[in-house]
Amino acid sequence: MGKRVLLIEDEPNIVEAVRYLLTREGWAVDTHSNGATALDAVARRRPDVIVLDAMLPGRSGFDILRDLRTAPDTSAIPVLMLTARGQRRDREMAEAAGASRFMTKPFSNSDIVDCLRELGGHDAA
Amino acid sequence: MSRTPSKRAAGPRIRARRRDLGIRQADLARTLGISASYLNLIEHDHRQVGGKLLSAIAAALDTDSGQLAEGAEGAQLDGLRAAAAQRPPGHQGDPLEDPEAIAARFPGWARLVTDQAARIAGLERALTEMNDRMTHDPFLSESLHDVLSSVTAIRSSSGILMGDGAMDAEWQARFHRNIHEDSQRLTESAQSLVAYLDGAAHPERTPMSPQEEVDAWLAERDFTFPAEGPDPDMAPPDTVGGAARALIADLLDTLRADAAALPADRVADAIARHGTDIPALAGEMGGDLHRLFRRLTLFPGGIGGSRAGLVICDATGVQTFRRPVSGFDLPRFGAGCALWPLYGALAAPAIPLYRQLETVGRTPRRFDAYAVALPHGVATFDTPPVFRSAMLILPARAQAQATLRVGAGCRICPHPDCTVRREPAIVALTG
């Protein structure tokens, strides 16, 4: 049984590519594209790992991450934060908010696949 | 008391002014109630002159005591003090030679230092603005976000297509289509970015903020506009950036509206009867006091021959209009003095405020300051009114009972025991 990853990202073509890659790696991939309802999606899907974009419509990824970290149910879920701005400030904000990993766009396919493998434990693939 | 060169230089200026007016030394001495030989010593800088006597000489010679005491170096002095305020952090504590001595002995160098300090400050501002723009410009950050998102999708999709491993035709077609879509999107974002940067490159070619460009334009034309207001076909100059052009266009419209509401003959007539009696002028022409302030300040020939200064700021305290008046320093950047009625008026909106001000410094000068904060724009139940404050400054008409000692901003203000000082002065404090 593959592990579940929830991909919270609003760019449909990125979602499609990442979903394809991770599915091929053996992940069960759920996707969600709205920041405002992202926490509900996490509660419903109960993923093992979350890939979270920093800039989402409705709500910032940083805010979502902060809430995830304060709720007991979700505080331990590994989160890979994606951002289109590689600035140090974004990285610091992500770390402060409790991101497990941080990746800037555009990332390579192997980067994200390897990263998820590490976050999810080696048994995912 | 130390004899500084600029004080020494007051004598020749008194002598020159007296001769210009064709007054004999003995006659001036009699008017002043001093002996002619003592006046002679003063004129040859063998005696110091200051305080009451200097004011009396200035009055007798129909000039300003500051002009006699400081002459042209006065302006350089302020510039040098401002330059000293900008010294890098590591050098703030270094002792500086007396700026008065520098300004008097090496006026050319003093001017160079002053001009360079102004330019450095301008460049620093431009840099900060560009930095702010990169960080906060919503268009720029949105466009870059679009570019990066498209590139990410293309990179990922093409990587999938190029990868080994079997892939069914349907998926292959889908990723091809996605790449095509994203490349189109990328083209659009790239093109709009180029267009934006192209357009932005020209207006910002000068290392000045738009407000500074407006100030420079106004100073260049010496704040001169026809009594009937700017001509209908008068347009902002091409030499300034787009943002400054918009500000100037707004200003011209405002001045035209001012002139229409307060016709030239009416203003001229009121000034002829009331002179610099601002309360009387306001009582007669009333209405929008900001309009009246602007109209009076920019009226050709001034207010009965007196040149008035005018500062307008918005609710954040940022100065949006600045017409300096000789002897009353208006800092080029940053806030003024917290004691200015300009700011006090913001705390009591719509209530006109009068204060007599005395500048802090070697040659204190008195000014009448009239300030009022008025709502700008139309307030609604959803939008609170935003206030703007304006302060009209005129050389004092008469000595008021109480005066308020003010400076031109803490860094270059020598007030020794100011209770509202925000930061230490970099100039020597005076009594």
Chai-1 contact restraints between the chains, C-beta under 6 A:
chainA,res_idxA,chainB,res_idxB,connection_type,confidence,min_distance_angstrom,max_distance_angstrom,comment,restraint_id
A,E11,B,S149,contact,1.0,0.0,6.0,A-B,restraint_1
A,N13,B,A153,contact,1.0,0.0,6.0,A-B,restraint_2
A,N13,B,N178,contact,1.0,0.0,6.0,A-B,restraint_3
A,N13,B,D182,contact,1.0,0.0,6.0,A-B,restraint_4
A,I14,B,T152,contact,1.0,0.0,6.0,A-B,restraint_5
A,I14,B,A153,contact,1.0,0.0,6.0,A-B,restraint_6
A,A17,B,S156,contact,1.0,0.0,6.0,A-B,restraint_7
A,A17,B,S157,contact,1.0,0.0,6.0,A-B,restraint_8
A,Y20,B,I160,contact,1.0,0.0,6.0,A-B,restraint_9
A,A84,B,H145,contact,1.0,0.0,6.0,A-B,restraint_10
A,A84,B,L148,contact,1.0,0.0,6.0,A-B,restraint_11
A,K105,B,L148,contact,1.0,0.0,6.0,A-B,restraint_12
A,K105,B,T152,contact,1.0,0.0,6.0,A-B,restraint_13
A,P106,B,V151,contact,1.0,0.0,6.0,A-B,restraint_14
A,P106,B,T152,contact,1.0,0.0,6.0,A-B,restraint_15
A,P106,B,R155,contact,1.0,0.0,6.0,A-B,restraint_16
A,N109,B,S156,contact,1.0,0.0,6.0,A-B,restraint_17
A,N109,B,G159,contact,1.0,0.0,6.0,A-B,restraint_18
